[in-house]
Amino acid sequence: MIGLYRGYQEAVNKKRYLVLTGIGLLVPILALFLFGPLLLISPLKPGFAQINRGDNITIFYPASNKQIPLKRTADGKHQEAKLISQQEASQMALLYTQKAVDKNEEFYQVPVNAKVLLVLGETDLFRYGGVMQGGGTGNEYGIVIDEVFLNEKLIAHELSHDVIRNLLGPINSFKLPTWFDEGMATYIAGQNEYLSEGEAKDMLVQGAYVRDLSRWEGFFGHLRWKFTDIREPRKTYGQAYLFIKYLFDTYGENKMYQLIVAMKSASFKRAFEQTLGVTSKMANEQFISSLVE
C-alpha cells in the first residue's frame, strides 16, 4: 500500500495511474475468486457444475467427463484405483455429505450448510486452498475434496473444520490449537485407523511420540503441522485422535461440547481448565500415563 501511495504521489497523470492501478489490482482479485481459494464464495464457478440436496447441501464438481481413479472405499480404506465417472463421483459425494452433515450436527448442535467443491488432483487441491499432501481442506467457506480420495470420513473430517469455525466465529477460531482442531475433526469423522494405543505406547518407548502439545499450538505450530509434520500423518493425526478420544471417554461428550462453546468468551487454555478442571498439559500427561500403565 505504501508503494502504491508513493507511486500515486510521483505520477504525472494521477487519473491514469489510478485507472491502471485499479485494473492491475482487479485481475488478481478476480483470479482468487474465479480460479483460486475463494471460489467457494464466488457467485461464478467457471468449469464447475452443481447438484443440491435440500437447502443445506451443495456439491460443485468439474463439468468435464474425465474418469476418476478412486483410491478410497466409502469408509476411507485404501483400494486399488477404481475408475468411476464424474457423475458417479458427484452422486457419491452427495450421499457422503449427507451422512457427514448428520455426524457434525449431532455433536455441534447447530444446523450445517455444506458446500463441497470436488477437484481432481493435488495441484487443483492446492490451488483451491489445500495442501498437496492432503486429500481435502475445510474452512468457514466450505470444503474442498480431491476426488481421488473421496470418502465419507474425509468429508466429515473437513466439514468439522467448517462447522467449528462458523460456531466460534473467525476471531475465536484462531484460539484453536491445531492438535485440538485436527483431533476433533478426526474423532467426529470416526477416523480411528491412524494409530492404535499399542502403537502409541511403542512410540513412547522409542522416543518417537510427541509429548509436548505446544509443538502444534499457535501460528508456527499450525505451520509445523501443515508443512512439516503432516509428512507423517499416522503420527500427527493418530496422536491427536487418541488424545481427543481420551478426553471424550474421560469427561464425556457434553463437557467436550461445553469446552468448545466456552471458547467464545475465553482463551483455549482457560476454557479447557474451567470446563474440564485440569490444564490441557496435565490432561495430556494423564493420557500418556494411561498408555504406559
N, C-alpha and C positions, 0 to 999 in steps of 0.2 A: 504494500500500500504506500509505503514511503517512497519507493521508486516511481510509482505511478504519479504521486503528487509532485515529485521533483520534475518528472517529465512534463507534466502539465504546466508547471511554473516556467520551464525553459522553452516550451513550444511557442513558435511564432504564430501559428494558426491554431488557437486553442480549441475552436469549434471542431476543426478537422481532427485534432488529436483526440477529443472526447468521442467522436464517432468511431474512429479506428480502434480506440481502446475498448469501447463497448462491444464492437464486433469481435475483437480478439478475446474478450472475456466470455462472450456468449457461446462461442464454439466449444470450448472445453466444458462449460456448464451443461450444454445440451448433450455432449458426449457422455457425461456422467449419468444423465437421466435416460438416455436412449440406448447406450451401448456399454454401460458400466454399473457400478454398485448401487446406484439409485433407481435402477429400472423398476423395482417393485412398487415405487411410489409415483412412477411416471404414468400419465394417462395414456401414453402411446407406448406400445411394446413391439417395435418392428421385428418381424421374423418369428413372432410367437402367436400361437392360437390359445384359446382358453376354454375350460369347461367349469361348470359350477355344480355344487350340491347344496341346495338351500341357499340361505343368505350368508352363511358363515364360512364356506369353503370355496376357494377358487384355485384352480390349477392352471398355470401358464406353462406351455410346452412348445418346443420347436415345431414350427409348421412344416418342416421338411419331412420326407418319408424315409429317413435313414434308419437302418437296422441298429438296434442297441444290443451290445454284448453284455447282458445282465450277469453280474458276478455274485449276487447275493440271493438267498432264499427270502421268503416273506419275513422270517424271524431273524434275519441278519447273518445267517451262516454262509460260509464260503461254498460256492459251487462252480463247476466248470462253466465257462462263459456260455450262456444260452441266448441265442438271437431272438429278439422279440421286436415287434413293430412299434413305431412311435405311438400309435393309437392305443396299443395294448399297455404301454408304459403309463400313459396318461390315465387310463382307467384303473390300473393298479394303484397309482398314486392317489387317486380319488378315494378308493377303498381304504388304503393305509392311513390316509389323513383323517378320515372319519374316526377310525379307531384311536389314532394318536390324539385327536381332539378330546375324545371321551376320557382318556387317561389323564390328560392335563387338567380338564375341567373337574375331574373327581378330586384331585388334590388341591389345586389353586383356588377352587371355588369361585371362579369368575367365568363369564361367557367367553369363549375363544373364537376369534375370527382368524381363520388360517388362510394365508396367501402363500402358495408354494410355487416357486419358479424351478422348473426342470431344465437342466443344461446337460450337454453331452461332453464329458471330458474334463480333466483337471485344469486345462487352460481357461475354459469358459467359467469354471467354478471360481478360479482366482479373479477373473475379470469382473465377475458379479459379486465379489465381496468375500470369498472364502480363501482358504489356504490350500496350496496344491497337494499337500499330504493328506488332506481330509476328504470325506465324502459329502460334506454339507456344511452349511453355516446358518445361524439364526440370529436375528436381532428384532428390534421393535417394529421393523417394516414388514417382516415376513421371513421366510426361509428359502434357501437355495439348495437344491439337491442334485448331485451328479447322478444321472440316470443309471450309470454303470453299477452304482452301489445302492440303488433304490431298494428300500425295505421298510417295514412298518416301524421297527425300533429306531432307525435313523431319523425318520420324520418326527417321531415322538420326542426324541432327544433334542433336535434342533427347535422344535416347537416350544419346548420348555424354556429355552433361552428367550424366545419371543414373548411368551406369556409372563415370565417373571419380570421382564423389563417393562412391559405395559402395566403390570400390577404395581411396581415400585415407582415407575416414572424414570426419565432419563438421568436425572441427577442422583437419585438414591441408588440406581443400578450400578453406579461406579463404586459403591461400597462393597459390592460382592467380590470376595476373593475368588480367583479363578478356580481354585480347587473345590470351593463350595458350589459355584455356578455349574461347573462341569460334573461334579459329583451328583448334584441334584438332577441334572438332565439325564445322566446315565442311570440313576436309580428310578426316576419316573418312567423311563423307557424300558426298564427291566433288562438292561444290558449287563447281565451277570457273568458274561463269558470271558471277560478280560483277564481276571486274576482270581484264583481261589485263595482261601485263607491259608491253606497249606503252602502254596507258592509264596504268599506274602511272608510267612514265617521263615521260609528258606532264604528269601531275600534279606530279611533282617539278620539272619545268622551270617550271611555272606557279605554284609555291609552294603548291599545294593538298594536298600529301602530308604526312601527319602523321609527321614524322621521329622525334619523341620518344615512345617507347612508354610512358613514365611517365604520359602523359595517361590511359592506360587501366589503371592499376595502383592497388591499394589500394581502400578503401571508396568514396572520392569518384570515383576513376577508373571504378569499376563504375557508379555513378550517372550519371556523364557519358556513358558508353556507352549505358546503358539509356534515359535520358530526354532526352538532347540529341543525341548523335552518331548515334543509331540512325535519325534522320530522313534520313540519307544512307547507307542500308545498303550500297550498292555500294562506297562508300569504306571504311567500317569493316570489313565482313566481307571485302571484297576484299583490303585490306591485310593483315589477319590471316591469311587463307588463303595469300596469296602468300609471306609470311614463313615460315609453318609448312611450306609445300611446299619452300621453300629449305632449311630445316633437315633435312627428311626426305631431300631429294636430296643434301645435303652430308654428313650424318652417318649416315644410314641408319635404317631402321625400328627395329632393335634398340636403338640408342643413344637414340632418342626414347622407347621404352618404358622403358628404364633410367632416363631422366630423370624420368619420372612416378613410378616406384617410389621413386626417391631422395627424393622429397618427403615420404615417410612419416617421415623422420628428419632432414630438413634444410629450410632455407628454400628458396624457389624460386630465388633468385639463387645461393645456394651450391650447390644441386643442379645447376643449369644449368652453372655453371663447372666443377664437379667431373666432371660426366658428359661434357660436350662440349668442355671445355678452353678455352673462351672465355666472357666475360661475355655476357649477353643484349644489352647495349648494343653491345658490339663486334660480335657476330654480326649485329645489325640494321644497323650501319654497313657491314659487308661485303656484306650483301644489297643495300643501297641502291647501293653502288658497282657491284655486278654489273648493276644495272638501267641504269646510265648508260654502261657500257663499250661 
